[in-house]
Amino acid sequence: MTVPDQQGSSQENAPALAIRALSHKIGGRTILDSVDITVPASRFVVLLGQNGAGKTTLFSLVTRLYTAQSGAIRIFGHDLRQESSRALSQLGVVFQQRALDPDLSAQQNLWYHAALHGMPWGEARRRIAEELARVGLAAQAKRKVRGFSGGEARRVEIARALLHNPRLLLCDEATVGLDIRSRADIIADVRGLVRERALTVLWATHLIDEVQPDDLTIILHQGKVLNQGPARDIIASVGASSLNEAFRSITEGKAA
Ligand SMILES: Nc1ncnc2c1ncn2[C@@H]1O[C@H](COP(=O)(O)OP(=O)(O)OP(=O)(O)O)[C@@H](O)[C@H]1O
């Protein structure tokens, strides 16, 4: 059954993430300026922007680490202000900064997250085992995270972010600092979750080579969305031969 929300729209058909007229200042400086973003459900969507574009600030607002000063954020139709628990329960996050306790094992880090989400004990035990197996770390479950490689630690963070079965996964520069092989493995894993489990992913990166032609791509530059659509359409719209060239063409002349 389709349940109309307070605004009368359908939550069943709602986008995974709808951001409208979102602006945010820090210390009087505009960091995000009238941002409108739509992330359809069950897609891998790239938030592409150079360092300082505002990607982390945007994620801080979507995760309610910061409170939005103006504009609206809805997650699967749930307004982040009015229905924050329902909205946030749909969300998993992999932060740019490493966020595991290095002195705890992989398994203990996941137990901590399960407790924060109020997961029943049996379900937590099952999901921790499932996720560690899925990311290929079942045999390392009891090892302290301090001894993990960067790629292994990232895989634990992805397992943790997915533990409570969120429908929308936010990844902030999830491959930064990893070698080519680990980067490729992590992107392939996350893309696989979109295909096989209909997960929605918003993948923030400054690395243009992580974008595939069919990916819905949002170009964020100095706090503004300059373009959004399939990467191949963005390239065609400016008559470029690659996304790299299109990105330069779209952002050049927009420097402060
Ligand atoms: N707490 C803060 N105080 C002052 N300025 C900030 C703060 N947080 C972010 N900024 C500024 O806001 C802008 C956007 O930063 P943000 O971290 O959101 O960008 P980003 O796209 O995630 O880049 P990066 O990948 O380098 O983190 C930058 O100019 C940054 O210096």
The ligand as a MOL file (V3000), in Angstrom:
LIG
                    3D

  0  0  0     0  0            999 V3000
M  V30 BEGIN CTAB
M  V30 COUNTS 31 33 0 0 0
M  V30 BEGIN ATOM
M  V30 1 N 34.3260 23.4590 10.2710 0
M  V30 2 C 34.7230 24.2410 9.2580 0
M  V30 3 N 35.1920 25.4900 9.4680 0
M  V30 4 C 35.5560 26.2830 8.4530 0
M  V30 5 N 35.4950 25.9270 7.1410 0
M  V30 6 C 35.0370 24.7010 6.8790 0
M  V30 7 C 34.6320 23.7890 7.9030 0
M  V30 8 N 34.2080 22.6470 7.3110 0
M  V30 9 C 34.3740 22.8290 5.9810 0
M  V30 10 N 34.8550 24.0530 5.7260 0
M  V30 11 C 35.1630 24.6080 4.4020 0
M  V30 12 O 34.0820 24.2910 3.5550 0
M  V30 13 C 34.5310 23.9810 2.2530 0
M  V30 14 C 34.0080 22.6280 1.8480 0
M  V30 15 O 34.6360 21.6480 2.6590 0
M  V30 16 P 34.2340 20.0980 2.5600 0
M  V30 17 O 35.1120 19.3490 3.5020 0
M  V30 18 O 32.7650 19.9640 2.7090 0
M  V30 19 O 34.6510 19.7790 1.0430 0
M  V30 20 P 34.9140 18.3810 0.3420 0
M  V30 21 O 34.3120 18.4690 -1.0140 0
M  V30 22 O 34.4500 17.2750 1.2170 0
M  V30 23 O 36.4800 18.3440 0.1990 0
M  V30 24 P 37.5380 17.3080 0.8370 0
M  V30 25 O 37.3890 16.0610 0.0480 0
M  V30 26 O 38.8310 18.0030 0.6680 0
M  V30 27 O 37.1430 17.1380 2.2800 0
M  V30 28 C 36.0550 24.0570 2.2860 0
M  V30 29 O 36.4550 25.2990 1.7750 0
M  V30 30 C 36.3600 23.9490 3.7740 0
M  V30 31 O 37.5430 24.6490 4.0840 0
M  V30 END ATOM
M  V30 BEGIN BOND
M  V30 1 1 1 2
M  V30 2 1 2 3
M  V30 3 2 2 7
M  V30 4 2 3 4
M  V30 5 1 4 5
M  V30 6 2 5 6
M  V30 7 1 6 7
M  V30 8 1 6 10
M  V30 9 1 7 8
M  V30 10 2 8 9
M  V30 11 1 9 10
M  V30 12 1 10 11
M  V30 13 1 11 12
M  V30 14 1 11 30
M  V30 15 1 12 13
M  V30 16 1 13 14
M  V30 17 1 13 28
M  V30 18 1 14 15
M  V30 19 1 15 16
M  V30 20 2 16 17
M  V30 21 1 16 18
M  V30 22 1 16 19
M  V30 23 1 19 20
M  V30 24 2 20 21
M  V30 25 1 20 22
M  V30 26 1 20 23
M  V30 27 1 23 24
M  V30 28 2 24 25
M  V30 29 1 24 26
M  V30 30 1 24 27
M  V30 31 1 28 29
M  V30 32 1 28 30
M  V30 33 1 30 31
M  V30 END BOND
M  V30 END CTAB
M  END
